[in-house]
Amino acid sequence: MIIPKYPSTGVTIFSVMSALAQEHQAINLSQGFPDFPIDEALGDLVAKAIKEGYNQYAPMPGLLVLREAISRKVEHFQQVAIDPVTEVTITPGATYAIYTAFATILQPGDEVIVLEPAYDSYVPNIYANGAVPVRVPLNKEDFGVDWERVFAAASQRTKAIIINNPHNPCGSTWAPEDFQQLIKLVQEYDLYVVADEVYEHLVFDNEAHLSVLRFPELRDRSFAVYSFGKAFHSTGWKLGYCIAPPSLTDAFRALHQYLAFSVNTPMQQALALYLEDLGRLAATTRLLQDKRDFFLEQMKDTRFRYRRPASGSYFQVMSYEALSDLPDQEFARWLTQEHGVATIPLSSFYGSAPDNQRLVRFCFAKKEATLEAAAGRLSIL
């Protein structure tokens, strides 16, 4: 008999809603994947790499040329020097990197602070490594961190905290004051930080992304995790990377070499060449901000409302309280089945959600025609 390491209730809400959208031919604004193509130049570089023979195993940490490109990128955007040899590891996606980071540091009985709502892989990753999630809700008003609650939740059993900036599902970002509080927490309780920064290049309104890497007090205790899929609209590639200090990287790689060992070689080579022009990342930011703005403009003709525009990520949380008293899970199913637009209920990102917040998450990383069509269906409600 197999004893589950995580008390799973079945497939994720993302799979459920995407399947429901397909069944009812709904416009899928639920799962966070773009419906527009990658840059043709990037695709050409992949084809070029295949033709040039980059088709066998890459080195376990990743192609050095890509790790060097990442190092240059981090120095450009975060003003931090990263050693590409000892601090960067290429991984098959960011979710894998988060799991491996947890597996590196956690022992049975350890506790990990999780800020909720939270991306759905965090808690299962923690349970799978024998540890216990300690859930701390974000502020209801702005989805900011309630640091009083965080400090109250910490104990001598706390081993780590996982943070997500920009945030999925809420689209919020951290301020400098948040990092000062995090530094205080880490120093007081001797914690590790797993920093999910996959939306680093999707920070809007001329604001800069603040990484844990910028703060020496955090960098020495952090695994910072990133995604090429989010940066270049290629989520199906499942390519990411982890940046950590040498001692943590050594421990991370000790597991990585037996989990995946290496990652898709021609795409690594292509990305290394593509990153020679860092202006492409600024173009990503502009593209997604334009999509956010277009989506919010279209939604003005509906009865959905939002507290503030998403300051980062692919996502906008909106209230349907003017439309229905249904719990969000039921509302999301009804909206998909009866009105042909799929969303994600916000309660899916909690262990125990607050009572009927009537909030759903929309993904705006879509073609304008898709967003316009969805808003058109919602405007008749």
C-alpha positions in Angstrom: 0.0 0.0 0.0 1.3 3.4 -1.0 1.0 6.1 1.7 0.6 9.4 -0.1 3.2 12.1 0.8 0.6 14.7 0.0 -3.2 14.4 0.7 -4.1 15.2 -2.9 -7.6 15.8 -4.0 -7.0 15.0 -7.6 -5.7 17.1 -10.5 -5.0 20.8 -10.1 -7.6 23.5 -10.6 -5.6 24.6 -13.7 -6.2 21.2 -15.4 -9.8 21.2 -14.3 -10.6 24.6 -15.6 -8.7 24.1 -18.9 -10.5 20.8 -19.5 -13.8 22.5 -18.7 -13.0 25.3 -21.1 -12.2 22.9 -23.9 -15.4 20.9 -23.2 -17.6 24.0 -23.4 -15.5 25.8 -26.1 -14.9 28.6 -23.7 -12.2 31.3 -24.0 -9.5 30.2 -21.6 -8.3 33.0 -19.4 -7.6 30.5 -16.6 -4.3 28.8 -17.1 -1.3 31.1 -17.4 0.0 30.4 -20.8 0.1 32.8 -23.8 -1.9 32.1 -27.0 0.5 34.2 -29.1 3.7 32.9 -30.8 7.2 33.3 -29.5 9.6 35.6 -31.3 10.4 34.1 -34.7 14.1 35.0 -34.2 14.1 32.7 -31.1 12.6 29.8 -33.0 15.1 30.3 -35.7 17.9 30.1 -33.2 16.6 26.8 -31.9 16.5 25.4 -35.4 20.0 26.6 -36.0 21.2 25.0 -32.8 19.7 21.6 -33.8 21.3 21.8 -37.3 24.7 22.7 -35.7 24.6 19.5 -33.6 23.5 20.7 -30.1 21.5 17.6 -29.6 23.3 15.6 -26.9 23.4 15.9 -23.2 24.3 19.3 -21.9 26.6 19.6 -18.8 24.7 18.9 -15.6 24.7 22.6 -14.5 23.7 23.8 -18.0 25.6 25.1 -21.0 28.2 27.6 -19.7 27.4 30.0 -22.5 23.8 30.3 -21.2 24.9 30.6 -17.6 27.3 33.4 -18.6 24.4 35.1 -20.4 22.3 34.8 -17.2 25.1 36.3 -15.2 25.3 39.3 -17.5 21.5 39.7 -17.4 21.5 39.7 -13.6 24.3 42.3 -13.5 22.4 44.5 -15.9 19.0 44.4 -14.2 19.9 43.8 -10.6 23.4 45.3 -10.4 24.7 42.1 -8.8 27.7 40.0 -9.9 26.8 36.3 -10.2 29.4 33.6 -10.8 28.1 31.6 -13.8 30.2 28.6 -12.8 29.4 28.2 -9.1 26.0 30.0 -8.7 23.8 29.2 -11.7 22.1 25.9 -12.5 19.8 25.4 -15.5 16.7 23.4 -14.7 13.7 21.8 -16.5 11.4 24.6 -15.5 11.0 26.8 -12.4 8.6 24.4 -10.6 11.3 21.7 -10.7 13.8 24.2 -9.3 11.5 25.1 -6.4 11.0 21.4 -5.5 14.7 20.8 -5.7 15.5 23.8 -3.5 13.0 22.4 -0.9 14.5 18.9 -1.1 18.0 20.4 -0.6 17.2 22.1 2.7 14.2 20.4 4.3 14.2 17.6 6.9 11.1 15.8 8.4 9.4 18.1 10.9 10.8 21.3 9.5 8.3 24.2 9.0 8.1 26.5 5.9 6.2 29.8 5.9 3.9 30.0 2.9 2.1 33.3 2.1 -1.4 32.7 0.8 -2.9 32.8 -1.7 0.0 30.9 -3.1 0.9 29.1 -6.3 -0.3 25.5 -6.0 3.0 23.6 -6.1 4.5 25.1 -3.0 2.6 23.2 -0.3 2.8 19.7 -2.0 6.5 20.3 -2.5 6.9 20.9 1.3 4.8 17.9 2.3 6.7 15.7 -0.2 9.9 16.5 1.7 8.5 15.6 5.1 8.0 19.2 6.2 5.0 21.2 7.3 3.6 24.4 5.6 2.7 27.2 7.9 0.2 29.3 6.0 0.0 33.1 6.5 -2.6 35.0 4.6 -1.8 38.2 2.7 -3.7 41.4 3.4 -7.2 41.2 1.9 -7.1 44.8 0.8 -3.9 44.9 -1.4 -2.4 41.4 -1.1 0.6 42.9 0.7 2.5 40.9 3.3 1.2 41.2 6.9 4.6 41.0 8.7 3.1 40.9 12.1 1.4 37.7 11.2 4.6 36.3 9.6 6.7 37.0 12.7 3.9 35.4 14.8 4.0 32.3 12.7 7.8 31.8 12.9 9.3 29.5 15.5 12.4 27.5 16.2 11.1 24.8 13.9 10.8 27.2 10.9 13.4 26.3 8.3 12.5 28.5 5.4 10.0 30.9 3.8 8.9 30.9 0.2 8.2 34.2 -1.4 6.8 35.1 -4.8 7.6 38.5 -6.4 5.8 39.4 -8.7 3.0 37.4 -7.2 0.8 34.7 -8.8 -2.2 34.9 -8.5 -2.5 38.4 -7.2 -0.2 40.5 -9.5 1.3 42.3 -6.5 5.0 43.2 -6.1 7.2 43.8 -3.1 8.4 47.2 -1.9 11.9 47.8 -0.3 10.3 47.8 3.1 9.2 44.2 2.6 12.7 43.1 2.0 13.9 44.9 5.2 11.3 42.9 7.1 12.4 39.7 5.4 16.0 40.4 6.3 15.0 40.8 10.0 13.0 37.6 9.9 15.8 35.6 8.2 18.4 36.8 10.7 16.2 36.3 13.8 15.2 32.7 12.9 18.2 31.7 10.8 16.0 30.9 7.8 16.5 30.0 4.1 14.5 31.8 1.4 13.1 30.2 -1.7 12.3 33.1 -4.0 10.0 32.5 -6.9 10.9 35.3 -9.2 9.6 33.8 -12.5 7.8 37.1 -13.4 10.8 39.2 -12.9 10.6 40.8 -16.3 6.8 41.5 -16.0 6.9 44.4 -13.6 4.8 47.3 -14.9 4.4 51.1 -14.7 8.2 51.9 -14.9 8.9 50.1 -11.6 12.0 47.9 -11.3 12.0 44.4 -10.1 13.6 43.9 -6.7 15.3 40.5 -6.3 16.5 38.9 -3.2 19.9 38.9 -5.0 20.2 42.6 -4.4 20.4 42.2 -0.6 23.6 40.6 0.7 21.8 39.5 3.9 19.4 37.5 1.8 21.5 36.4 -1.1 23.7 34.2 1.2 20.5 32.3 2.3 18.4 32.2 -0.9 17.5 30.1 -3.8 16.3 32.5 -6.5 14.2 30.7 -9.2 13.4 31.9 -12.7 11.6 30.9 -15.9 12.5 31.4 -19.5 9.0 30.3 -20.3 7.5 33.4 -18.7 10.2 35.8 -20.0 9.8 34.7 -23.7 6.2 33.3 -23.9 7.4 29.7 -24.2 5.9 28.0 -21.2 5.9 24.6 -23.0 9.6 24.6 -23.1 9.9 24.1 -19.3 13.2 25.8 -19.0 14.3 27.7 -15.9 17.2 28.2 -13.6 18.2 28.6 -10.0 20.7 31.1 -8.6 22.2 30.4 -5.2 25.5 30.9 -3.4 28.1 28.3 -4.1 27.5 26.2 -0.9 23.8 26.0 -1.6 24.3 25.5 -5.3 26.6 22.5 -4.5 23.9 20.9 -2.4 21.2 21.7 -5.0 23.3 20.1 -7.8 23.9 17.0 -5.6 20.2 16.3 -6.0 19.7 17.8 -9.5 22.2 15.4 -11.0 20.1 12.4 -10.0 16.7 14.0 -10.7 17.0 15.5 -14.2 20.8 15.6 -14.7 20.6 17.9 -17.7 18.2 20.0 -19.7 17.2 20.5 -23.4 20.4 21.4 -25.1 19.4 23.1 -28.4 17.1 25.5 -26.5 19.8 26.3 -24.0 22.1 27.3 -26.9 19.3 29.3 -28.6 18.5 31.2 -25.4 22.2 32.0 -24.8 22.3 33.7 -28.2 19.0 35.4 -27.8 20.0 36.9 -24.6 22.9 38.8 -26.3 20.2 41.5 -26.9 18.9 42.4 -23.4 16.5 44.9 -25.0 14.3 41.9 -25.8 13.4 41.6 -22.2 12.3 45.2 -22.0 10.1 44.5 -25.0 8.5 41.6 -23.0 7.7 44.1 -20.2 6.1 46.5 -22.6 4.1 43.8 -24.4 2.6 42.4 -21.2 1.8 45.8 -19.8 0.0 46.7 -23.0 -2.0 43.6 -22.7 -2.8 44.3 -19.0 -4.0 47.8 -20.0 -6.0 46.6 -23.0 -7.7 43.9 -20.8 -8.6 46.4 -18.1 -10.0 48.8 -20.7 -12.1 46.1 -22.2 -13.4 45.0 -18.8 -14.8 48.5 -18.0 -17.9 47.4 -19.9 -18.5 44.5 -17.5 -19.6 44.3 -13.9 -16.3 42.8 -12.8 -14.2 45.2 -10.6 -10.6 45.2 -9.4 -9.0 46.9 -6.4 -5.9 47.9 -8.3 -4.2 47.1 -11.6 -1.8 44.2 -11.4 1.7 45.6 -10.9 3.3 42.5 -12.3 2.8 38.9 -13.6 0.3 37.6 -16.2 -2.7 38.0 -13.9 -5.5 40.3 -12.7 -7.7 39.4 -9.8 -11.2 40.7 -10.1 -14.3 40.8 -7.9 -17.7 39.4 -9.2 -19.7 40.6 -6.1 -21.9 42.8 -8.4 -22.8 39.6 -10.3 -23.3 36.7 -7.9 -23.2 35.4 -4.4 -22.0 32.0 -5.5 -18.8 30.7 -4.0 -15.9 31.2 -6.4 -15.5 27.6 -7.3 -19.2 27.4 -8.3 -19.1 30.7 -10.0 -16.0 29.8 -12.1 -17.7 26.6 -13.3 -20.9 28.5 -14.1 -19.1 31.2 -16.0 -17.3 28.6 -18.1 -20.3 26.5 -18.8 -22.9 29.1 -19.3 -21.0 32.1 -20.6 -17.9 30.7 -22.2 -15.1 32.3 -20.3 -12.8 30.3 -18.0 -11.1 31.8 -14.9 -9.5 30.5 -11.8 -11.3 30.8 -8.4 -9.0 32.5 -5.9 -9.9 30.1 -3.1 -7.9 27.5 -5.1 -4.7 29.2 -3.9 -5.5 28.8 -0.2 -5.4 25.9 2.2 -8.4 27.4 3.9 -9.7 30.4 2.0 -11.5 33.4 3.7 -15.2 33.2 3.5 -16.6 33.8 0.0 -14.3 36.6 -1.2 -16.0 36.4 -4.6 -12.7 36.8 -6.4 -11.4 35.1 -9.6 -8.1 35.3 -11.5 -7.9 36.3 -15.1 -4.8 35.7 -17.3 -4.2 38.6 -19.7 -1.2 37.0 -21.4 -3.3 36.5 -24.5 -3.9 38.0 -28.0 -5.9 41.2 -28.0 -8.6 39.4 -30.1 -8.9 36.8 -27.3 -9.2 39.4 -24.6 -11.7 41.4 -26.5 -13.8 38.4 -27.2 -13.8 37.4 -23.6 -14.7 40.8 -22.4 -17.5 40.9 -24.9 -19.0 37.7 -23.5 -18.7 39.1 -19.9 -20.2 42.4 -20.8 -23.7 40.9 -21.3 -23.8 39.6 -17.7 
